[in-house]
């Protein structure tokens, strides 16, 4: 099944450190995938150091259908 270019949407979350961009991104991915309730997390913060520190250290990219 081919995806029509007109149906593709790109979203970029930009903000200051601590403005909960990752939390919003995780929630958006959860809702779009049909997950209900609290987000599972660690989709965007998957590196070991990011998980240990509890904060994003670099840019993350995710996709969904």
N, CA, C and O of each residue as an XYZ file, in Angstrom:
260
protein
N       0.844     -1.176      0.000
C       0.000      0.000      0.000
C       0.895      1.247      0.000
O       1.680      1.445      0.928
N       0.785      2.050     -0.992
C       1.583      3.266     -1.116
C       0.967      4.385     -0.280
O      -0.252      4.487     -0.147
N       1.828      5.206      0.271
C       1.377      6.355      1.057
C       1.419      7.579      0.171
O       2.442      7.882     -0.443
N       0.312      8.274      0.107
C       0.227      9.488     -0.694
C       0.972     10.626      0.008
O       0.781     10.831      1.207
N       1.799     11.356     -0.700
C       2.547     12.464     -0.082
C       1.643     13.488      0.601
O       2.053     14.113      1.579
N       0.421     13.668      0.102
C      -0.497     14.644      0.688
C      -0.942     14.257      2.095
O      -1.398     15.113      2.854
N      -0.815     12.973      2.453
C      -1.286     12.514      3.765
C      -0.162     12.474      4.807
O      -0.415     12.131      5.962
N       1.062     12.815      4.425
C       2.187     12.791      5.355
C       2.196     14.082      6.169
O       2.048     15.175      5.623
N       2.373     13.940      7.486
C       2.457     15.095      8.377
C       3.739     14.998      9.183
O       4.052     13.943      9.735
N       4.474     16.082      9.253
C       5.693     16.155     10.048
C       5.443     17.087     11.225
O       4.833     18.145     11.071
N       5.918     16.690     12.397
C       5.748     17.497     13.603
C       7.105     17.659     14.261
O       7.851     16.689     14.397
N       7.428     18.865     14.667
C       8.691     19.146     15.353
C       8.353     19.851     16.670
O       7.649     20.860     16.680
N       8.856     19.313     17.767
C       8.632     19.926     19.076
C       9.893     20.681     19.472
O      10.965     20.092     19.607
N       9.755     21.984     19.656
C      10.890     22.845     19.976
C      10.556     23.622     21.236
O       9.455     24.157     21.365
N      11.495     23.686     22.159
C      11.274     24.454     23.383
C      12.503     24.420     24.259
O      13.483     23.740     23.955
N      12.443     25.155     25.344
C      13.547     25.218     26.292
C      13.686     23.903     27.045
O      12.745     23.113     27.121
N      14.873     23.681     27.599
C      15.112     22.502     28.432
C      14.116     22.501     29.584
O      13.901     23.524     30.234
N      13.520     21.362     29.827
C      12.568     21.242     30.923
C      11.148     21.630     30.568
O      10.289     21.686     31.448
N      10.879     21.898     29.298
C       9.525     22.315     28.904
C       8.637     21.126     28.534
O       7.558     21.308     27.969
N       9.091     19.900     28.854
C       8.296     18.675     28.686
C       8.010     18.306     27.240
O       6.955     17.746     26.939
N       8.941     18.615     26.340
C       8.777     18.235     24.931
C       8.710     16.720     24.771
O       7.888     16.206     24.013
N       9.577     16.008     25.487
C       9.616     14.552     25.378
C       8.336     13.939     25.919
O       7.813     12.987     25.339
N       7.823     14.471     27.023
C       6.568     13.968     27.590
C       5.433     14.137     26.585
O       4.627     13.227     26.392
N       5.372     15.299     25.949
C       4.343     15.544     24.941
C       4.507     14.605     23.756
O       3.528     14.041     23.268
N       5.747     14.434     23.290
C       6.012     13.528     22.169
C       5.617     12.096     22.500
O       5.005     11.418     21.674
N       5.957     11.627     23.694
C       5.586     10.274     24.128
C       4.064     10.130     24.179
O       3.524      9.106     23.760
N       3.379     11.142     24.687
C       1.921     11.105     24.756
C       1.296     11.075     23.361
O       0.334     10.347     23.121
N       1.848     11.870     22.445
C       1.338     11.884     21.074
C       1.511     10.518     20.416
O       0.604     10.028     19.743
N       2.679      9.905     20.613
C       2.915      8.570     20.051
C       1.970      7.547     20.666
O       1.448      6.677     19.968
N       1.751      7.653     21.969
C       0.850      6.727     22.647
C      -0.575      6.842     22.140
O      -1.216      5.832     21.847
N      -1.072      8.056     22.035
C      -2.443      8.258     21.553
C      -2.604      7.815     20.103
O      -3.605      7.195     19.743
N      -1.617      8.134     19.277
C      -1.698      7.774     17.861
C      -1.628      6.263     17.651
O      -2.169      5.745     16.674
N      -0.969      5.558     18.562
C      -0.877      4.104     18.422
C      -2.026      3.386     19.112
O      -2.095      2.158     19.081
N      -2.935      4.141     19.739
C      -4.105      3.546     20.368
C      -3.889      3.130     21.805
O      -4.744      2.459     22.383
N      -2.778      3.507     22.395
C      -2.500      3.167     23.779
C      -3.314      4.066     24.699
O      -3.369      5.277     24.485
N      -3.934      3.506     25.697
C      -4.717      4.277     26.664
C      -3.955      4.330     27.983
O      -3.163      3.433     28.273
N      -4.179      5.352     28.771
C      -3.537      5.445     30.074
C      -2.163      6.071     29.997
O      -1.816      6.700     28.997
N      -1.376      5.901     31.054
C      -0.043      6.523     31.093
C       0.853      6.009     29.976
O       0.778      4.845     29.584
N       1.692      6.890     29.478
C       2.615      6.503     28.407
C       3.641      5.498     28.929
O       4.053      5.574     30.087
N       4.045      4.573     28.092
C       5.027      3.568     28.472
C       6.408      4.186     28.617
O       7.230      3.689     29.387
N       6.672      5.254     27.894
C       7.946      5.950     27.991
C       9.074      5.219     27.274
O       8.895      4.123     26.742
N      10.237      5.857     27.277
C      11.449      5.308     26.686
C      11.346      5.036     25.196
O      12.124      4.239     24.671
N      10.428      5.659     24.508
C      10.397      5.577     23.054
C      11.381      6.604     22.499
O      12.157      6.299     21.594
N      11.349      7.797     23.033
C      12.231      8.860     22.564
C      13.537      8.925     23.354
O      14.579      9.269     22.795
N      13.495      8.601     24.632
C      14.699      8.546     25.467
C      15.075      7.091     25.662
O      14.665      6.460     26.637
N      15.846      6.566     24.743
C      16.168      5.145     24.779
C      17.632      4.874     25.132
O      17.965      3.757     25.529
N      18.500      5.857     24.996
C      19.922      5.657     25.308
C      20.089      5.440     26.812
O      19.356      6.018     27.615
N      21.041      4.618     27.178
C      21.256      4.262     28.587
C      21.476      5.496     29.459
O      20.922      5.594     30.554
N      22.278      6.427     28.974
C      22.556      7.635     29.757
C      21.309      8.505     29.909
O      21.110      9.116     30.959
N      20.470      8.569     28.876
C      19.234      9.345     28.968
C      18.291      8.733     29.996
O      17.651      9.453     30.763
N      18.205      7.414     30.014
C      17.340      6.731     30.979
C      17.867      6.956     32.394
O      17.086      7.229     33.305
N      19.187      6.844     32.592
C      19.781      7.051     33.911
C      19.556      8.468     34.424
O      19.197      8.664     35.585
N      19.768      9.458     33.553
C      19.627     10.864     33.961
C      18.179     11.323     34.013
O      17.857     12.289     34.704
N      17.305     10.636     33.287
C      15.905     11.058     33.236
C      15.696     12.298     32.402
O      14.760     13.061     32.642
N      16.560     12.507     31.423
C      16.428     13.681     30.553
C      16.977     13.367     29.167
O      17.841     12.503     29.014
N      16.478     14.063     28.173
C      16.925     13.885     26.806
C      18.251     14.597     26.615
O      18.422     15.738     27.042
N      19.191     13.912     25.967
C      20.508     14.498     25.724
C      20.726     14.849     24.263
O      21.644     15.601     23.938
N      19.904     14.321     23.389
C      20.062     14.599     21.959
C      18.724     14.554     21.261
O      17.693     14.275     21.873
N      18.753     14.830     19.981
C      17.537     14.819     19.193
C      17.025     13.385     19.008
O      17.812     12.453     18.847
N      15.721     13.226     19.032
C      15.096     11.928     18.792
C      14.140     12.041     17.617
O      13.510     13.076     17.401
N      14.049     10.975     16.878
C      13.129     10.919     15.741
C      12.269      9.669     15.888
O      12.776      8.587     16.184
N      10.977      9.826     15.679
C      10.058      8.696     15.763
C       9.074      8.794     14.605
O       8.865      9.871     14.047
N       8.478      7.677     14.252
C       7.474      7.695     13.181
C       6.324      6.772     13.567
O       6.474      5.890     14.412
N       5.214      6.982     12.955
C       4.063      6.099     13.119
C       3.212      6.143     11.882
O       3.282      7.087     11.095
N       2.420      5.135     11.715
C       1.534      5.035     10.543
C       0.147      5.524     10.902
O      -0.747      5.521     10.055
